[in-house]
Amino acid sequence: MVPRMTPNPAYDLSSVRRQIPQLANQIPMNACSQSPQSDRARRAADAYLDSWRTEGMDWEAWLTEVEAARASFARLIGGVPEDVAVAGSVSQATASVATGLDFSGRRHRIVVSAAEFPTVSQVWLAQNRLGAEVRRVEADGESIPLDRYAEAIDQSTLLVSAARAWFRNGWKQDTQAIAQLAHRHDALLFVDAYQALGTESFDAPSSGADFVASGNLKFLMGIPGIAFLWVRPGLAPLLHPAVTGWFGRKDPFAFDPERLDWADGARRLDLGTPPILEAYVARAGMDWLQEIGLSDVQAWTGELRRRLVEGGTERGLSVLAPEGGSDATPTTAFAVQDAHAVEQALRTRGVIASARGPAIRLAPHFYSTLDDVDQAIEALAEVAGRG
Ligand SMILES: Cc1ncc(COP(=O)(O)O)c(C=O)c1O
């Protein structure tokens, strides 16, 4: 028998780990909810706080930092800053797109996947009042068969909303195939990539998506309060969002209350004063991941997920994933009796997990070791009474 080599990431894992203090005494497995604080994130937040304390006010430097964060997100998804809007949350980015569309015509239907995070689905539902009709694409167990999209999309479809990865179980949708189905009927595709960005190389321009939204506190190693929206080049001028603000104007500093003009490109979807502290921290996380290399992160987190699935299955835990395996983020879900009690019990053992509905999610990331995964699974099996 050929012995199986113990895999290692292509980057220096010990150096990465030294930059995340929490790893000294805990095993964070909650990157699908909030990733741990890195020294880089801390330094970035301090840079803003120091600037505020010493300068009192430095709008030029602060807005430059927002632009740097916009540019970092653009690079992360293979786009350019002109096609990226800065938002405060994915909910708000979705609302900017939603209120920019016209539902008054024959093309008024929004096809929404069952894999959407509730907030995205709720924003689409709120457009009912403006003439939109939401059609839901139901899941079959832990995934959504492509033919369900094919059945749901037709000439009345204005937009399809399909998350890149399902927050519940990490299952990844084939956005390219969904885009083909949408575009065949001239419908747009909105992709919430929040649960996937930071774990894979994702190229927005070739993904087929017309819109890609994400916040930063999950696998992007950031904090709440900031999100980004990529808009396919040429599409932004067609949107006239009812959710807008002075930073969406050609020149915010013209201070003209009488004029509603629109900034070029995706900037027309910017709103009010941007999230400044959040931009500092968001850039630190996104730059770090890009320096390490998203394809190497993807390869390593793929190993971690395999180990989680194997380890869980060996211990009799029930893994919530599509039959036969499929493309997934590192987020791995296990069916448990009382997910919140399990989350608490794991915390007392130093494992930080994330409960969602009937499942506990273990989400390792680029900083995790195989040993972390083994210990987390061991603790889960013990807590769930299968140890
Ligand atoms: C896939 C996904 N989209 C959106 C959200 C929430 O977005 P926001 O709170 O930024 O509106 C989450 C989780 O918080 C999520 O997992």
The ligand as an ORCA input file, in Angstrom:
! r2SCAN-3c Opt
* xyz 0 1
  C     -24.416     34.420      2.308
  C     -24.746     35.557      3.218
  N     -25.273     36.670      2.718
  C     -25.598     37.712      3.498
  C     -25.392     37.663      4.866
  C     -25.770     38.845      5.702
  O     -25.524     40.021      5.031
  P     -25.599     41.468      5.717
  O     -25.771     41.278      7.179
  O     -24.279     42.093      5.352
  O     -26.720     42.151      5.097
  C     -24.825     36.508      5.433
  C     -24.541     36.362      6.864
  O     -24.468     37.177      7.686
  C     -24.504     35.438      4.582
  O     -23.980     34.317      5.076
*
